[in-house]
Amino acid sequence: MNIGQWLLLALLSLPILEIYLLIKLIGSLGFFPTLFLLLGAAALGTFLLRVQGWTTWFRVQQAMAQGELPAREMIEGGLIAAGGLLLLLPGFVSDFLALFCLLPITRKRIAQRILENAVARPGGKATHETRHTIEGEFRRED
């Protein structure tokens, strides 16, 4: 299976898993405690989204002011956006996955892994790019 098929399978199975978990929690804890847990998780996630989003935005601005490419910060910004999207989905599994994207420790590790897989490796071997040589002649006219 390729990555697209895995993502499709995950997107289709996530609502089923969320409903199953909510039914089990309502059965063991009751309706109102489960509802309060859901609302508390959403409030905590929203707070983390706001704080981490602004922190990442300021780090992007600092890197650009220093003339550096803010690649890691941009990837972290994408992970924060994915975490925000997951927070919109009701349920504990999506909230747990959102926390993975919003907590700085796990987000930095995920961003580092993405950077390691996407950047050209030493020794001239690139992972995601192909190099083409175009032969031709030129002359400079001053």
N, C-alpha and C positions, 0 to 999 in steps of 0.2 A: 504494500500500500504506500502511496506517496503522501506527501504532507497535506495536499488538498483533500484527499479522501479521509485522512485522520481528522482534519478540521471539520469536515462535513459530519462525520460520525459523532464528534464531540458536540457540535451544535444541535444535532438531533437528539442526542441522549441527555443533554443537560436539563431540559425541562422535565423529562420523566424522572430523573434523579432528584431534582428539586421538589417535585410534588410528592414523591415517595418519602423523602426526608421530612417534609413538612407534616405529612400525615402521621408519621411515626412520632415526631416531637409533640404534636398536638395530642396524640393518644397518651403519651407518657407525662408531659408537663401540664397540659391543658391549653385552651385557646389563648387566653390573655397573657400568660407568661411567654408563650411562643411569639405572640404578636409584639410584646415588649422587647424580646430578644431581637426580632427582625428590625424593629424601629431603632433600637440601640446600635445595632451593627451598621445600619444605614447612616445614622448620625455620626458615628465614629469614622466611617469610611468617607463621608462628605467632608468632615473636618480634615482628615489626612489628605484628601484630594486637594483641598484649598491650600493647605500649608505647603505640601510637597510641590504642588504646581508653581506656586510663587517662588519657592526656593530654587527650583530648576530654572525658572525664567531668569532669575537674577544671575545664576551661574552661566547661562548662555550669554547674557549681556556682558559679564566680566570677561569671558573667553573671547568674545568678539572685540571688546575694547583692547585686549592685549594682542590682537592680531592672530589668534589661534582659531583653529577649526573646532567648533563645539560639537564634535560628532557624538561623544558619549552623552552629553547633555540632551542632544536632539533625540537620541534613542530612548533616554530616560523619559523625555517628554511624551514620546509615543506610548511608552509603557504606562505612564500616568493617565493618558487619554484612554487606553484600554481598560485600566482599572476603573475609571469613571464610568465607562460604558457598562462594565460588569456590575457596578453598583446600581445601575438603573434596573437590572433584572432582580425580581424578588426571589429570595431564597438564600440559604446559608452556603451552599456550594459556590455560587457566583460571588458572594461576599468574601468567602475565603480566598478565592482566586484573585479578587480585586485587591485584597490586602497584600498578596504576593507582589502585585504590581505597584502598590503604593508605599510599602515599607522600604526605607532606604537601603537596608542591608540586602534584602532579596532582589530589589530592583537593580542595584549596582552589579550584583553578580550576573543577573540575566543580561544586562546591557554589556558587560564585559564579554560574556560568551557570544553575544551577537556580533560584537566588534571583532573578536578573534576569528569568527567564521566568515566575515564579510570582507575583511581587509586582505590585501595581497600579502602573501607570506614571503619571508626573506628567501633569497636564492632565485628570484625571478618567477616563481610559480604563483600565479594568481588563482584564487578560488572561483570567482564569478565573472571573470572577464576573459575575452579572447583577444589576442593581439594580431593585427593584420599589418603587413608591410606593403606600402604603396610605392612602387618604383616610379621614378620620373626624373626629369631634369628641370633645373631652374637657372635663371641668371638674374643677377641684380642690376637694375638700371638706376643709376643715381642721377 
